[in-house]
Amino acid sequence: MAIKLDTMNRKELEELRVDIDKAIVDLHKREKQEALLAAQKAAAEFGFSLDELTSKRGARAGAKGTVAEPKYVNPENATQTWTGKGRQPNWFKSAVAAGASADDLLI
């Protein structure tokens, strides 16, 4: 099916563009569905469901929400601690500026 673009007027070309864009979207949906079915089949061959293999909860459930242990403590207020990660708290900066070493503030 050869299309002679040079013989088409503007309206025909624009209609063709719309038809092509729609065909591309439809093809993408079909290919995506085919890929999903193929992935489900491959997972089933190993005894898994695709949801099991792609679940973000399963692989990273333990990693999310972990809290680092405090490493430093404010000598003037023991309820203020810092893990040593991220920005230094003001009490840490003040203590170091006053002559304390980071080792002095270790828990």
N, C-alpha and C positions, 0 to 999 in steps of 0.2 A: 504494500500500500504506500505508494509514493505520493507525497503532498507537495504541490508546487506553491511554495510560499510567495514567490514573486508575482503570482497571478491573483493572490487573495487581497481583498481590501482590508482596511483597518478593523472594521467590525468583525469580519471573519477571523482575522488573526487574534483579536482579543478573545473571541469565543473559543478559539482553539487553545489559547493560553489557559483559560479557565478549565477547559476539559482536561488539559494535560496536568494542571495542578491537582485537580480532583483525582485523576488516575494515579498520580504519584502518592497522594495521601492514602488512597485505597490499597495500593500495592504495599506501602509501608506497614499498614495495619495487618495485611495478610501475612507478610514476612515475619512480623513480630509474633503473631499467633503461631505460625509454623515453628519458629525458634523456641517458643515457650513449650509447645508440645514435644519437641525433640529433647529439650532439657528435662522435662518431666519424665520422659521415657528413659533417658540415660540415668537419671537419679533412681528410678524404679528398678533398673537392672542391678543396682548395688544395694537395693533394699531400703532406700530412703525416699522421702517425699521431697519435692523441690523446696517446699516451705521450710523443712528441717535444715536443708543445706544453706538456704539464703537468709534465714532468720537472724536479724541483728541481735536479738535478745540472747540467743543461745551462745554465740561466740564471744560476746563482750559483756555478758551479764555481770560478771565479777568485776570487771574493770570500771564500770560506771559507778560513780558515787564513792569511790575509795577516798579516804582522807589520810593525808600524810601525818605521821607522828610529829609532835612539836620537838624542836631541837634546841631552841633558846627560850629563856624565861627572863622576864623583867625582874630584877632583884628588888625593886621597890613595890611591885604588885605581882604576886605569883600567879594571878589569874590571867595575866597577859603573856601569851606565848607566841612563838613564831616558828614555822617549819624550816626556815632557811631558803624557801622558794618564793619567788615573786618579789614585790617591793618590800624594802625594809620598813618595818613600822617605826614611827617617830621615837618611841621609847628606846629602840635599838640604836637608832642614829644618835640620839642624845647621849646614851651611855658610852658609845664609842668615842664621841666628841669629847666627853668628859674624862677620857683616859682609860676606860675599860677596854679590854680586848674581847674579840668575839669568843675566845676560849673561856673567858671569865663568865660569860652569859650562858654557856652550855648547861643543859639540864643534867 
